[in-house]
Amino acid sequence: MVLSANRKRIVTQRITTFDEFRTAVSAYRLPRVLLVALELDLFTTVGDRSWTILDLAKELKVSERGLSILCRNLAAVGILRKQGASYRNSRLGATALNADHRAYRGGYLNLIKSHWADWIRLLESVRSGLPIDHDTPDSPDYRRQFTWAMHHRTLEIAPAIAAQISFAGSTTLLDLGGGPGTYAMAFLAKHPLLRATVCDREAALEVAKEIACTHTVRRRLSYLPLDFSSEPIPGTYDEIWYSNVLHIYSPEENQAIFRRAWAALRPEGRFIIQDAFLHDREGVHPVEASLFAVSMLLFTRGGNTYSTSETTKWLKEAGFVSVKPVPLKKGTEDWEDGILEASVPGPRLKTTVRRTRSSRNRKAR
Ligand SMILES: C[S@@+](CC[C@H](N)C(=O)[O-])C[C@H]1O[C@@H](n2cnc3c(N)ncnc32)[C@H](O)[C@@H]1O
């Protein structure tokens, strides 16, 4: 597999030889080993002691032969440490992967465990163009689990991003589709004068409240239960943060949401979108952004990943101006070059704004 980067620093993964194809297609092996370890809850059982294969196999009720090959592979990538005939957890195994540790990321681990069975069904979605479970309602139980998964996914990314976005001069922020509120809390921690509202479905907001209750910024945090794909957004904000929601919806649905966001921002207010944007002219790179669209095919009716240029066009059509990328330090991003900001025109364009705002409001409902 060749890893290369073009002038725009887009990482591409090229498959041009049969060997590269074989390597790419065999990549399922390590993920399968890792997921079986999670299914056995192996890292929790190993805990903070050292185990022989014999004892661990008895404890996990699996074969010695199977476990020794599994553990050898986990040791080969450093998640377990092998010392003579014994195995113990690495730091990662003992913390984020261990259900008995306070840093356990169970929400996210459960989500990725279930993805294996979902991705096996990709052919169904490619044939039908529909999500695999299109009849399953979005139950509160699922929403709770998913919201915890989002929190566990974003715990470290959110503060790193918050450290690089300035909200100077702003006092109100709406975290639209904010789920666990991890970003809202990171922004509040960085900006003492800011107040934030997390807008999501009721079940997601319950999780957000549980997470916030031990957080010092909770007094500046409020909650707005709303289906923003069909209802106008009440209130007026200085900033709207729309992170990892764009890909859930079709172009038309996003355009309607952009109009609602526009109507809920004050003049010169800012709409900041974070997502897995495509950056090249053909709209195929980065690979990660194209792969993410596969998840949207499996799980949503109209979702996809979009290029920065088409998103910019929709933003301008909704009335936004000054659309531009927000550069972040490499290695601290959620997605490669994954943030775009846009503004509502200021007082100089007042007449146009008023006219546009009222017509946009009508359309948004
Ligand atoms: C992928 S999660 C992203 C969570 C968070 N913004 C982040 O970046 O980690 C998308 C969130 O948007 C919420 N959401 C999607 N469509 C929504 C709608 N129409 N009304 C309310 N919430 C919605 C989901 O419930 C979910 O919490």
The ligand as an SDF file (V2000), in Angstrom:
LIG
                    3D

 27 29  0  0  0  0  0  0  0  0999 V2000
  -22.8890   12.0020   15.2090 C   0  0  0  0  0  0  0  0  0  0  0  0
  -23.6310   12.7750   16.5670 S   0  0  0  0  0  0  0  0  0  0  0  0
  -22.5280   14.1350   16.8380 C   0  0  0  0  0  0  0  0  0  0  0  0
  -22.4920   14.5940   18.2730 C   0  0  0  0  0  0  0  0  0  0  0  0
  -21.5670   15.7910   18.5270 C   0  0  0  0  0  0  0  0  0  0  0  0
  -22.0260   16.9630   17.8170 N   0  0  0  0  0  0  0  0  0  0  0  0
  -20.1390   15.4610   18.1340 C   0  0  0  0  0  0  0  0  0  0  0  0
  -19.5980   16.0700   17.2020 O   0  0  0  0  0  0  0  0  0  0  0  0
  -19.5470   14.5820   18.7620 O   0  0  0  0  0  0  0  0  0  0  0  0
  -25.0200   13.5860   15.8440 C   0  0  0  0  0  0  0  0  0  0  0  0
  -25.9690   14.1450   16.8700 C   0  0  0  0  0  0  0  0  0  0  0  0
  -26.9560   14.9190   16.2120 O   0  0  0  0  0  0  0  0  0  0  0  0
  -28.2150   14.6240   16.7640 C   0  0  0  0  0  0  0  0  0  0  0  0
  -29.2490   14.8910   15.7560 N   0  0  0  0  0  0  0  0  0  0  0  0
  -29.2590   14.4960   14.4760 C   0  0  0  0  0  0  0  0  0  0  0  0
  -30.3720   14.9280   13.8680 N   0  0  0  0  0  0  0  0  0  0  0  0
  -31.0870   15.5960   14.7870 C   0  0  0  0  0  0  0  0  0  0  0  0
  -32.3410   16.2870   14.7540 C   0  0  0  0  0  0  0  0  0  0  0  0
  -33.0480   16.3370   13.6330 N   0  0  0  0  0  0  0  0  0  0  0  0
  -32.7760   16.8800   15.8860 N   0  0  0  0  0  0  0  0  0  0  0  0
  -32.0510   16.8130   17.0290 C   0  0  0  0  0  0  0  0  0  0  0  0
  -30.8470   16.1830   17.1130 N   0  0  0  0  0  0  0  0  0  0  0  0
  -30.3650   15.5860   16.0130 C   0  0  0  0  0  0  0  0  0  0  0  0
  -28.1210   13.1490   17.1220 C   0  0  0  0  0  0  0  0  0  0  0  0
  -29.1020   12.7800   18.0820 O   0  0  0  0  0  0  0  0  0  0  0  0
  -26.7020   13.0510   17.6430 C   0  0  0  0  0  0  0  0  0  0  0  0
  -26.6260   13.3080   19.0100 O   0  0  0  0  0  0  0  0  0  0  0  0
  1  2  1  0
  2  3  1  0
  2 10  1  0
  3  4  1  0
  4  5  1  0
  5  6  1  0
  5  7  1  0
  7  8  2  0
  7  9  1  0
 10 11  1  0
 11 12  1  0
 11 26  1  0
 12 13  1  0
 13 14  1  0
 13 24  1  0
 14 15  1  0
 14 23  1  0
 15 16  2  0
 16 17  1  0
 17 18  1  0
 17 23  2  0
 18 19  1  0
 18 20  2  0
 20 21  1  0
 21 22  2  0
 22 23  1  0
 24 25  1  0
 24 26  1  0
 26 27  1  0
M  CHG  2   2   1   9  -1
M  END
$$$$
